[in-house]
Amino acid sequence: MIAVVVFPGSNCEQDVAHALGLLGAESQFVWHLETDLSAFSAAVLPGGFAYGDYLRTGAIAASSPVMASVKQMANEGKPVIGICNGFQILCEAGLLPGALRRNSGLRFRCMPVNVRVETSNSAFTSLGVAGQVLEIPINHFEGNYYCSPNTLVELEANDRVALRYCDAQGKVTQEANPNGALGNIAGVLSDGRNVLGMMPHPERAADPELGPIDGRVILESMIRALVPV
């Protein structure tokens, strides 16, 4: 069973549950006041505007009661993925390095983008191939990933950049970067490789009736990596 964590202001939890269901996985919505996720084998922090994005995106949600249990799941090696606002929350909670800033040009971006799989060595990209190009939509105003130079060196050296914005041929260019993210980074992994934060929405690229299904690479990889409870 996969926990789909819902905060006040989340708005993508239904999309996530629908996509997981299409792939044969069971999920359950978990309100942010829950303090025990031990019965779940994985957790998804979906997109939205948790707590109205007051203070900073994800800042208040990072202190919600449920986050202690999310951290425990991560420490136990269970898969934890934060999508868009969920990525912001994971960074604010210290589960992932760096931060998400306002998009370059201060424009909200909502469109399909291409991302290149940088590593297949993770709970979320094991079904992909390094260099593979996926088409997955974005929908954010603060998706501009940033970290310190030392952190960037560490991420690159340890193969923890999961996804990069690229063109349709897989070339990483400034033109293919929709938000100004450092190094065209669209997703990063934790040191244990079982926590992923990504700005694109894989759940919106999972139903063939709605268009491309490249997001299934991410979600199916996670499902395959589920830890029995």
Secondary structure, DSSP 8 states (H G I E B T S, - for coil): -EEEEE-TTB--HHHHHHHHHHTT--EEEEETT----TT-SEEEE--B-GGGG-SSTTTTGGGSTHHHHHHHHHHTT--EEEETHHHHHHHHTTSSSSEEE--GGG--EEEEEEEEE--S-STTTTTS-TT-EEEEEEEESS-EEE--HHHHHHHHHTT-EEEEEE-TTS---STT-SS--GGGEEEEE-TTS-EEEESS-GGGGS-TTTS--TTHHHHHHHHHT----
